Amino acid sequence: MNKRRFALLLIVGIIFSSCIACLNSTIGQTNTIKETPAKVATAITENLDNPASKDFRIVVISDLNSQYGSIEYDPEVEQAIALIPQWQPDLVLCSGDMIAGQKSTLTQSQIEAMWAAFDGHITAPLRKNNLPFGFTIGNHDGSGAIVNGKSVFENERELAKAYWNHIKSDLSLNFVDQANFPFYYSFKDHDIFFLVWDASTDKISSEQLAWVTETLASKAAKQAKMRIAIGHLPLYAIAEAKNKPGEYLAEAEKLRSLLQQNQVHTYISGHHHAYYPGKKGQLELLHAGALGQGARQLIGSNLPPRKTITVVDIEIATAHTVYTTYDLETLETIELQELPSFITGNNGMIIRRDLKK
């Protein structure tokens, strides 16, 4: 059976299983249905090209949310979470937009319900499998937008903070600095230093920049054999629909220079709902595609939008990374050569990570 046909049958199966689960819940017979994701994942991996693992493996997911206020997740999100344990990652990273907030009419109970749904669909299965989970706040999780000196979504930020602090001990992260958790913080794993900043808007505050500079100059960062930074908004535009100010980080060159001067190997981001493994100068740029609604087209490309998940395998001594990225709707891997050799957006050009300058 080819992969496209298998994927179609899989999605139909998931929908059918959901209907059965609803029926069984009515008559009080739900226990067997809970085993379905694991069984589905086993079937999927038998039809996937699985990468060879190296010293450290990260699974990168991003932009999981649906429409404003939704407590449901698309089948591809459920499928991805079911798949992850079989890859046996050392770390799962999410580059933001885990719930569907950023709307002033959402009530506190609605936002709390979204975090509860996220916990049930995403973090609980990862906890069950003892998988460390790192993340960055997205604009839909607790936007840091400020208008006329006022934090526009302060209530959403407070509820995000409450949720993450409630489960912080379950994340299994070796924190280096958690004073400003969950908005910006750092942790270390297997000689890799991870810096998470709050890129839920296009501006990194001067206070946060001072923290970034100090953190990257710290003993923990300097002693690490590799440094990785994570934020929601990318440095440079890659998606046609997001190729405008406000949708990528302001002062990108200044920020890139800061990361590069401090030997940050890779900056992982989301927000544009498009997958592109790029680089600018010495800094690699992993733009994670969306798993939730709204996959988008790359700038200047005729490739169709795709929902993706990326497995990053790292050889720590050489800081060499290998990406294996799957189209969750077809289960096929995305080859680098399929992607544009470069992307030119409003704020600059980046090239594909495998190409020379």
Buried (B, 14 or more C-beta within 10 A) or exposed (E): EEBEEBBEEBBEBBEEBBEBBEEBEEEEEBEEBEEBBBEBBEBBBEBBEEBEBBBBBBBBBBBBBBEBBBBEBBBBBBBBBBBBBBBEBBBBBBBBBBBBBBBEEBEEEBBEBBBEBBBEBBBBBBBEBEBBBBBBBBBBBBBBBBEEEEBBBBBBBBBBBEBBEEBBEBBBBEBBBBEBBBBBBBBBBBBBBBBBBBBBBBBBBEEBBEBBEEBBEBEBBEEBBBBBBBBBBBBBBBBBBBBEEEBBBBBBEEBBEBBBEBBBBBBBBBBBBBBBBBBBEEBBBBBBBBBBBBBBBBBEBEEEBBBBBBBBBBEBEEBEBBBBBBBBBBBBBBEEEEBBEEBBBEBBEBBBBEEEE
